[in-house]
């Protein structure tokens, strides 16, 4: 097997690799959000005040981050719910 030389890896190859990494991370983040949502269901009624807002804010942040990975936009800061700091 021959060694890679400068110029063997093109800008297009690097961009394709970065896109694949972002898409993989996006999928992982969306899976995480789905797991958090499923785990939180049924707990809202017995939870401390503010717990639901914290969960919802976390889910919103994860989903915003995931969607921005493939939009090529800079990350936006999601405002924290009342009583929380970000």
N, C-alpha and C positions, 0 to 999 in steps of 0.2 A: 504494500500500500504506500502510495507516495504522500509526502508531507504537503501540507497546505502552504502556498506561497502568497505573499501580498498580492492582492488583486483577484485571488481565487474566489473570495467571498464578495459578492456584489452587494450594492446598496439595496437592490430588490430582495436579495436573500435575507439581509438583515431586517428589512422592513417586514417581510413575511414571518420571520421568527418572532419579532416583537408583537405582531398582530396575533399570532397563535398564542403567545404567552398571555396577552391581554384577554383573549377570548376564554382561555382556560381559567384565568382568575375570575373573570366575570361569571362563568358557570359555577365556580366554587362559592363565590359570594352569594349568588342567588340560591344555591342549595343551602347554605348556612341560614339565610333569611327564612327559607321555607321550614327548616328544622326548628328555628327559634319560634316561628309563628305556631307551628304544630304543638310544640312543647308548652307554649303559653296559653293555648286554648283551654278554657275551663278554669283557669287560675284567676281570671280577672275579678270574679265575684268575691273571692276570699282574700284578695291581695290588699296590701297597704295602699292608702291614697297616693297617687303619683306613680305607682308601679306600672300601670297600664300605659300612662303617658311616656314613661321611660322606655318601655318595650317598643311602643309605636315609633318613638323618635329613633331608636336604634335600628329598627327595620327600615325606616325611611332613609337613614344615613347609608345603610348597606346597599339598598336598592339604588340610591342616587350615585353612589360610588361605582357600582357595577355598570350602570348605564353609561357613565362617563368614560369608562375604559375603552369603549369602541367608538365613541363620538369624537374623540380627539379634542375634547374641550378641557380647559383647566378645571380642577376640582372646585366646586362651590361649597361653602361652609353651610351646613344645615343648622338653622337656629335650634337651640336646645329648648325643650318645654319649660314652662314656669317651674322654678325650684331646682333646676338642673343647670350645670355649667358645662360648656363644651370646650 
